[in-house]
Amino acid sequence: MDSKQRRFEMLVGAFTDDLYRFGYWLCRDPSVADDLVQETLMRAWRFMDNLRDSNAVKSWLLTTMRREHARLYERKRFDTVDIADYEIADTNGTGPDQQAHIDQVRNELMQLSIEYREPLVLQVLMGHSVSEIADILELSESAVMTRLFRARKQLSQRLHGTDISVGMRVVR
């Protein structure tokens, strides 16, 4: 194994599962998510020598994947599917009430605009810090914090009908 391949595997190997999860979240299709991971890894291989900070590999890969995902839709139009058609297996042993709540949160999250949904998913589901999200989305940290605040506020309003900033009931 040559040194470039060894370096590539050391830098990127630990993040392939995270790439797949993020890719699946972006497109909701396992085969497209696999393709996104492959395209991202190919692009990472080609441009690995341009990476200056090895601590930024994960952010670099996720940013690359976002761009690859955007390129997909520039080139090709996919048939749309209703997310309600997908059933996710319950591996945590949640009961019907808990599952209904999880489904409600998931559905309301998907109703948020992409500018608010994306940073919230990156933070809550993927575990990224504000600075990592700022790097991935190419925004300032203050813009990310604003979007996270607004996303949580909108999600709370959708779920509870309550404006968390003033604690008043919102009439729908």
C-alpha positions in Angstrom: 0.0 0.0 0.0 1.5 3.3 -1.0 1.8 6.3 1.4 -1.0 8.3 -0.2 -3.4 5.5 0.2 -2.3 4.9 3.8 -2.7 8.6 4.6 -6.1 8.7 2.9 -7.3 5.8 4.9 -6.0 7.3 8.2 -7.7 10.6 7.5 -11.0 9.5 6.0 -11.6 5.9 7.1 -13.1 6.8 10.5 -15.7 9.1 8.9 -17.4 6.8 6.3 -20.3 5.9 8.7 -20.9 9.6 9.4 -20.8 10.4 5.7 -23.4 7.7 5.0 -25.7 8.9 7.8 -25.5 12.5 6.6 -25.9 11.4 3.0 -29.0 9.4 3.9 -30.4 12.3 5.8 -29.9 14.6 2.8 -31.5 12.3 0.2 -33.6 9.7 2.1 -32.5 7.0 -0.4 -29.9 4.3 0.6 -28.5 3.8 -2.9 -28.2 7.6 -3.6 -26.6 7.9 -0.1 -24.0 5.2 -1.1 -23.4 7.1 -4.4 -22.9 10.4 -2.5 -20.4 8.7 -0.2 -18.5 7.3 -3.2 -18.5 10.6 -5.0 -17.3 12.4 -1.8 -14.5 9.9 -1.3 -13.4 10.2 -4.9 -13.3 13.9 -4.7 -11.5 13.7 -1.3 -8.9 11.4 -2.9 -8.4 13.8 -5.8 -8.0 16.9 -3.6 -6.5 15.3 -0.4 -3.2 17.1 -1.1 -5.0 20.5 -0.8 -6.1 19.7 2.8 -3.9 21.8 5.1 -5.5 21.0 8.5 -5.9 17.3 9.2 -8.2 18.3 12.1 -10.7 19.7 9.7 -11.2 16.4 7.7 -14.7 15.7 9.0 -16.0 19.2 8.2 -14.3 19.1 4.8 -15.9 15.8 3.9 -19.4 16.9 5.0 -19.0 20.1 3.1 -17.9 18.1 0.0 -20.9 15.8 0.5 -23.3 18.8 0.6 -21.9 20.1 -2.6 -22.0 16.6 -4.3 -25.7 16.4 -3.2 -26.4 19.8 -4.7 -24.6 18.7 -8.0 -27.0 15.7 -8.1 -30.0 18.0 -8.4 -28.3 20.3 -10.9 -27.8 17.3 -13.2 -30.7 15.1 -12.6 -34.3 15.2 -11.4 -35.4 12.4 -9.2 -39.0 11.2 -8.6 -40.2 12.6 -5.3 -41.5 10.3 -2.6 -43.5 11.0 0.5 -41.3 10.6 3.7 -44.3 9.1 5.4 -43.9 6.0 3.1 -40.7 5.1 4.9 -40.9 3.2 8.1 -37.9 3.2 10.4 -37.4 0.1 12.5 -37.7 0.6 16.2 -34.5 -0.7 17.8 -34.8 1.1 21.1 -38.0 -0.7 22.2 -40.1 2.5 22.2 -43.8 2.1 22.7 -46.6 3.3 20.4 -46.9 6.6 22.3 -43.2 7.3 22.1 -43.1 6.3 18.5 -46.0 8.6 17.7 -44.2 11.5 19.4 -40.9 10.7 17.5 -42.9 10.6 14.2 -44.5 13.9 15.0 -41.1 15.5 15.8 -39.6 14.1 12.7 -42.5 15.3 10.5 -42.4 18.8 12.0 -38.6 18.9 11.6 -39.0 18.2 7.9 -41.5 21.1 7.6 -38.8 23.6 8.7 -37.2 25.4 5.8 -33.8 24.0 4.8 -31.9 27.0 6.2 -33.2 26.1 9.7 -33.5 22.3 9.4 -30.0 21.7 8.2 -28.0 23.3 11.1 -30.4 21.8 13.6 -29.9 18.3 12.2 -26.1 18.8 12.1 -26.1 19.8 15.7 -28.7 17.4 17.3 -28.4 14.3 15.2 -24.8 14.5 14.0 -23.4 16.1 17.2 -21.5 18.9 15.5 -20.4 22.1 17.3 -21.5 25.5 16.2 -18.0 26.2 14.7 -18.1 22.9 12.8 -21.6 23.7 11.4 -20.3 27.1 10.4 -17.5 25.5 8.5 -19.8 22.9 6.8 -22.5 25.4 5.9 -20.0 28.1 5.1 -21.7 30.6 7.5 -20.5 32.7 10.4 -20.9 31.2 13.9 -23.4 33.9 14.8 -25.5 33.1 11.7 -25.5 29.4 12.8 -26.5 30.3 16.3 -29.3 32.5 15.0 -30.5 29.7 12.7 -30.4 27.2 15.5 -32.3 29.5 17.8 -35.0 30.1 15.2 -35.2 26.4 14.2 -35.8 25.4 17.8 -38.3 28.2 18.3 -40.2 27.2 15.1 -40.1 23.5 16.1 -41.4 24.3 19.5 -44.2 26.4 18.1 -45.1 23.6 15.7 -45.1 20.9 18.4 -46.6 22.7 21.3 -48.3 25.8 19.8 -46.3 27.8 22.2 -44.0 30.7 21.5 -41.1 29.9 23.8 -39.8 33.4 23.9 -43.0 34.8 25.6 -44.7 31.6 26.7 -48.0 32.5 25.1 -50.3 30.1 23.3 -50.3 30.6 19.5 -53.6 30.3 17.8 -53.5 28.2 14.6 
